[in-house]
């Protein structure tokens, strides 16, 4: 799947939205877990210290200074590397017992707590000692008799745990987002594939292939339902277009026969009674006949019947022949025909129809080129396809009109006054379609450049 | 010229027969394949016009039967639009010319007249002569009143075609088919320019014109009556 297309898909955008929402929810949840865990542990530590102070105060009251000292030493001995901090001093802050060397010079906070930084020597695996700074929290207590007691706790373990918790929660969040993202990609890709299939079919339908249908698949979800409805709509559209075409073809056919008779009767009338009015009537009949003829020819080409009679056509010779046929006419109009022919290009096709298409383009160019104009006819290979191009330096066709001029009876406003049926380019388009190719109208700056690309790779004879 | 028209559509049949009669030919009509084949075998005609789609016996089978009987009579096939027009197939099965319906009567008439006189004119001649115009097919030389005229290859073929059918109307479509070998429908007077170039070479500065325009139909190469009189 194309990454650009994937990024533009609504399914993926929706999925991203969900990922963001999910991520934020997870973040809030984890933040709450962190906050409640961390504060609970700190609260727990503070409560332990306060309980110890109460316990030690009791011990002093019952056993005196010596008893307290023994208790402290006993506690320190029980947990030599533990996280408890004790310091018992006299009224002048001289150490009596404890694992702090001296009374810390820190101002207590409003609740009477001291936030300390301890220098702790840690045995390093490589041997020797290393001093590191640990945060600690302690509470001072004044014992009766002027003795000072400080009970605290090294918070290093707690902080380490907190860091681990943050890291674990962070990973959890990242994992959640990654999983959600992967899920979103999988879901949107499968939807994108189905929507992409619908898009491709619609593109082909817009390009004129009304017989294409959306793959409906087995699932009857919303996309399946949409596909079925689109197919129904396409069938309806196809039958309508087919109907309109049949009607216009039938009209053309039914009218052409009486028209041909009308013309014959007018010709006979002219033989017996030569008259300018009869001549004009014959001209009108001719014009009508030409229009109907062109309509019918387009209808016949579009039916694709002629493909059955395709033969290898020496396109190089066809181009030479068209150029030869039109050269005097172009000369006559003081215009110039420049021919770029490529040798030995042979394609399977309908020789007469290809000739007709190129002739129509030359007719068009001739009509729209000013005197002294230049018309260019070229045949060549491009990207393994065969390209026939006719370019002129006339007024050209505005970019927004280029699609329209290929439609039947469509004429630009400026050419309404010039003779023509508005079918010439439709016929070209039909012929090129018959040969599985496409017509592109481009700017020749100035003028128009019509490129017929035939859908065959160029064979060399 | 005697012409047999085999066509199942009564209106078209009557129309063709009447038109041919008015143009000074003798025309018989048959409205189905079997009658048509019977008449074609029994009687002598100069040209047969046959519709491709016929009840009973279709046009192409009829032609094959005639050819199998050894009849070399020129046959013009009519074919309705909308069918696959297998021009090539029709001609291969023994037809001599092919016209798609609906057609202008003048086009049909011109083709019938050319077909009817084809047998006389398509003998293997090496020179063609019309009035004081002479065309040497072997040396590819054209002279008029003894003066040599230089022609482009296509002009030579155009003149050759006109000289093979002296006095007969040749339509623009016929010229495109026979001289250029393309069946197509020009939107402009592209043939006229070629004819007028040829005309300026062979008629300009000579006693009388040889190429004449037949309004609304095509061209004819002939010696004017006042000149031959």
Interface residues (C-beta under 8 A of the other chain):
Chain A: X249 X253 X256 X257 X259 X260 X261 X263 X264 X267 X268 X270 X279 X282 X286 X289 X290 X293 X294 X296 X297 X300 X305 X306 X308 X309 X321 X324 X325 X326 X328 X329 X332 X351 X352 X353 X355 X356 X359 X360 X363 X366 X367 X420 X424
Chain B: X12 X15 X19 X22 X81 X82 X84 X85 X86 X88 X101 X102 X103 X104 X105 X106 X154 X180 X182 X183 X184 X185 X186 X187 X188 X189 X190 X193 X194 X197 X215 X216 X217
